[in-house]
Amino acid sequence: MLEVKLHNLKLKNPVMTASGTFGYGEEFADFIDISRLGGIVVKGTTGERRQGNPYPRMAETPSGMLNAVGLQNVGVDSFCDKVYHRIKDIDTNIIVNVSGSSIEEYCEVASKINALENIPAIELNISCPNVKKGGMGFGTNPEMAAQVVGAVRKVYDKTLIVKLTPNVTSIVDIAKAVEDAGADSVSLINTMLGMAIDVEKRRPYLSTITGGLSGPCVKPVAVRMVWQVAHAVKIPVVGLGGISCANDALEFLMAGATAIEVGTANFIDPTVTVKIVEGLEEYCNRHGIKDINEIIGII
């Protein structure tokens, strides 16, 4: 009933987790049966270990949050040597979010992940607003986006999902560029660039001044962008941005997303992903839908 497909990647249902909000999956094992999800996207992985940005790097905002974590992670070698062996047998699709400061770093990380048998896909992050070099810089220009995707495509032969930034004039242009360069799927949206000020202390809440805005407040923008991109490209679209219940997920699916990712809501309710799976099942049963693909892109 709920099975969907991203290129060659089969998902038992459309519900996945968003990078940076679910750790490496094992952190949530006490709360849910992770194998019930269509997939998990583990935290952003770079060539070298990163400590991330100085604190404070998270701030609550109305209907959302700002973060400037800055891709804190153990680095690709440590992931391959230590983390991979702990998570490789989870009965779901394990997808690694790949980040970098240069095309060479993206290729290095992607190549090393390519050698891991139980990792069937990567999510190429060309859209992070919280790093000084690389990240969002690659994702705001169609030519640069195509260049990094094309380079990674040469060293990576499994399912390649490219994560897009909303901080652009035309996200459709970026989506078309990465599709032409060899992307198998696109995921959107990453966080929107935002800022909040502590008026009593007269300074920004975040050490980096600006950060990535996520949560329910970005959902209408995300749904609109998913709808635009889904009508412009032939590859599958993964939707994310403010999803916290099954109805939110259904909006994205009807707008054209083949699958969805849940991010900020994991911090509020660590069981939310399974609740969304159950909500999708209930919706399909209530409406006599035998295959979730019947409603994908109906808007």
C-alpha positions in Angstrom: 0.0 0.0 0.0 2.7 2.5 1.0 5.7 1.3 -1.1 7.3 4.0 -3.2 10.4 4.1 -5.4 13.2 6.8 -5.7 15.0 5.8 -8.9 16.3 2.3 -8.0 15.7 2.7 -4.3 12.6 0.9 -3.0 11.1 2.3 0.2 8.6 0.3 2.2 6.8 3.7 2.8 7.4 7.3 2.0 8.5 8.4 5.5 12.2 9.1 6.1 14.1 11.3 8.5 15.9 14.5 7.7 19.7 14.7 8.1 20.9 16.3 11.3 17.7 15.6 13.2 18.0 11.9 13.7 21.7 11.4 14.5 22.8 8.0 13.1 19.5 6.4 13.9 20.7 4.4 16.9 19.9 7.4 19.2 16.2 6.8 18.5 16.2 3.0 18.8 14.8 3.2 22.4 11.7 5.1 21.1 10.7 3.5 17.8 11.3 0.5 15.6 13.5 2.2 13.0 12.8 -0.6 10.6 9.2 0.6 10.2 10.5 3.7 8.3 11.1 4.0 4.6 14.6 5.2 5.3 16.8 7.3 7.5 19.2 10.1 6.4 22.1 10.2 8.8 23.8 13.4 9.8 26.0 15.4 7.3 29.3 13.7 6.7 32.4 15.6 5.6 36.0 14.6 4.6 37.4 15.5 8.0 36.0 15.6 11.5 34.2 18.9 12.3 33.4 20.5 15.6 30.8 22.7 14.2 30.1 26.3 15.1 30.6 27.9 18.5 27.7 27.9 21.0 25.0 29.2 21.1 23.9 27.6 17.9 20.2 26.9 18.3 17.3 29.2 19.1 13.6 28.7 19.3 11.4 30.9 17.1 7.6 31.1 16.7 6.5 27.9 15.1 10.1 26.8 14.4 13.7 27.0 15.3 17.0 28.4 14.1 20.1 26.3 14.0 23.7 27.0 13.1 25.3 23.7 14.2 27.7 23.8 11.3 27.9 20.2 10.2 29.4 18.8 13.4 30.4 15.2 12.6 33.0 12.5 13.0 34.3 12.6 9.4 33.9 10.1 6.7 36.8 7.8 7.7 35.5 7.4 11.2 32.0 6.9 9.9 33.2 4.1 7.6 35.4 2.5 10.3 33.1 2.8 13.4 29.6 4.1 12.8 28.8 2.1 9.7 29.2 -1.3 11.4 26.8 -0.3 14.1 24.0 0.7 11.8 24.5 -1.3 8.6 22.0 -4.0 9.6 19.1 -1.8 10.4 16.2 -3.1 8.2 15.6 0.1 6.3 17.4 2.3 3.8 20.4 4.0 5.3 21.2 7.2 3.4 24.3 9.3 4.1 24.1 13.0 3.8 27.4 14.1 2.1 28.7 17.6 2.6 31.9 19.4 1.7 33.8 22.7 1.2 35.1 21.9 -2.3 34.2 19.6 -5.2 37.2 17.5 -4.3 35.9 16.9 -0.8 32.4 16.0 -2.0 33.9 13.5 -4.4 36.2 12.0 -1.7 33.4 11.5 0.7 31.0 10.1 -2.0 33.6 7.7 -3.2 34.3 6.3 0.2 30.6 5.9 0.9 30.1 4.2 -2.5 32.2 1.3 -1.2 29.9 0.6 1.7 27.6 -2.3 0.7 24.6 -1.5 2.9 24.4 2.2 2.0 22.2 2.3 -1.1 22.1 6.1 -1.6 23.6 9.4 -0.6 21.9 12.8 -0.2 24.3 15.4 -1.7 24.0 18.5 0.5 24.7 21.5 -1.7 22.4 23.7 0.5 23.7 24.1 4.0 23.5 27.7 5.1 25.6 27.2 8.2 29.2 26.7 6.9 31.5 29.4 5.7 32.8 27.6 2.7 31.0 25.4 0.2 27.6 24.2 1.3 24.9 26.6 0.2 27.3 28.3 -2.2 27.2 25.4 -4.6 23.4 25.2 -4.4 22.6 28.8 -5.3 24.1 28.8 -8.8 22.9 26.4 -11.5 26.3 26.1 -13.1 28.1 25.4 -9.8 25.4 23.0 -8.7 25.7 21.0 -12.0 29.5 21.0 -11.7 29.5 19.4 -8.2 26.8 16.9 -9.1 28.5 16.0 -12.3 31.8 15.4 -10.5 30.2 13.2 -7.8 28.2 11.3 -10.4 31.6 10.1 -11.9 32.6 8.5 -8.6 29.3 7.4 -7.2 27.1 4.7 -8.9 24.2 4.2 -6.5 21.1 6.4 -6.0 22.2 10.1 -5.9 19.7 12.4 -4.2 20.6 16.2 -4.3 19.4 18.4 -1.5 18.3 21.9 -2.6 18.3 25.2 -0.9 15.2 27.5 -0.8 17.5 30.5 -0.6 17.4 31.2 -4.3 15.4 33.2 -6.9 14.4 30.1 -8.8 14.7 26.6 -7.2 13.3 25.2 -10.5 16.5 26.3 -12.4 18.7 24.6 -9.8 16.6 21.4 -9.9 16.8 21.2 -13.7 20.5 21.8 -13.6 21.2 18.9 -11.2 18.9 16.6 -13.1 20.8 17.3 -16.3 24.1 16.7 -14.4 23.0 13.2 -13.3 21.0 13.5 -10.1 18.6 10.5 -9.6 16.3 12.5 -7.2 16.2 15.9 -5.5 15.2 16.7 -1.9 13.8 20.0 -0.8 13.8 22.2 1.1 16.8 22.7 3.3 16.5 25.4 5.9 15.7 29.0 5.1 18.3 31.6 6.1 17.0 33.5 9.2 18.0 35.6 12.2 16.8 36.4 15.7 17.9 39.0 18.1 17.9 39.0 21.9 16.6 42.5 22.6 17.7 42.5 26.3 21.2 41.5 25.5 21.2 43.5 22.2 22.8 40.7 20.2 21.8 37.9 18.0 20.8 34.6 19.6 23.2 32.6 17.4 27.0 32.9 17.5 27.0 33.0 13.7 24.3 35.8 13.7 22.3 34.0 11.0 21.2 30.4 10.8 18.8 27.9 9.2 15.1 28.3 9.9 13.1 25.1 10.1 9.8 23.8 11.6 6.1 24.4 10.8 6.7 28.0 9.8 8.5 27.0 6.6 6.0 24.4 5.4 3.9 26.5 3.0 7.1 27.6 1.3 8.3 24.1 1.1 5.1 22.7 -0.3 5.0 25.4 -3.0 8.6 24.7 -4.0 8.0 20.9 -4.1 5.0 21.5 -6.3 7.0 23.7 -8.7 10.0 21.4 -8.9 7.8 18.2 -9.3 6.2 19.8 -12.4 9.6 20.8 -13.9 11.7 17.6 -13.5 11.3 14.0 -14.4 13.2 12.6 -11.5 11.5 11.8 -8.1 11.2 14.6 -5.5 11.6 14.2 -1.8 9.7 16.8 0.2 10.7 18.2 3.6 10.1 21.3 5.7 7.8 21.6 8.7 6.3 18.1 8.5 4.9 17.0 11.9 1.9 14.8 11.2 0.4 12.6 8.5 -1.7 15.5 7.0 1.5 17.5 6.5 3.1 14.5 4.7 0.0 14.1 2.5 0.3 17.8 1.4 3.8 17.1 0.1 2.8 13.9 -1.6 -0.2 15.5 -3.3 2.1 18.4 -4.4 4.3 15.9 -6.1 6.8 14.4 -3.6 7.4 10.7 -3.9 8.7 10.6 -0.4 9.1 12.9 2.6 11.6 13.6 5.4 10.8 14.6 8.9 13.2 16.9 10.6 12.5 19.4 13.5 9.5 17.4 14.7 11.9 14.6 15.8 13.1 17.0 18.6 9.6 17.5 19.9 8.3 13.9 19.6 10.9 11.1 18.9 8.0 8.8 17.8 6.6 11.2 15.3 7.9 9.3 12.2 6.1 6.1 13.1 2.9 8.0 13.9 3.1 9.5 10.4 3.5 6.1 8.8 0.4 4.9 10.8 -1.5 8.1 9.8 -0.8 7.4 6.1 -2.0 3.9 6.4 -5.2 5.1 8.1 -5.8 7.7 5.4 -5.4 5.2 2.7 -7.8 2.7 4.4 -10.3 5.4 5.0 -10.3 6.6 1.4 -10.1 3.2 -0.2 -6.6 3.9 -1.6 -4.8 0.6 -2.4 -1.5 2.3 -3.5 -0.1 5.6 -2.1 1.2 6.4 -5.6 -2.4 7.1 -6.6 -2.3 10.4 -4.8 1.3 11.5 -5.5 1.2 14.6 -7.6 -2.5 14.9 -7.9 -2.5 18.7 -7.4 
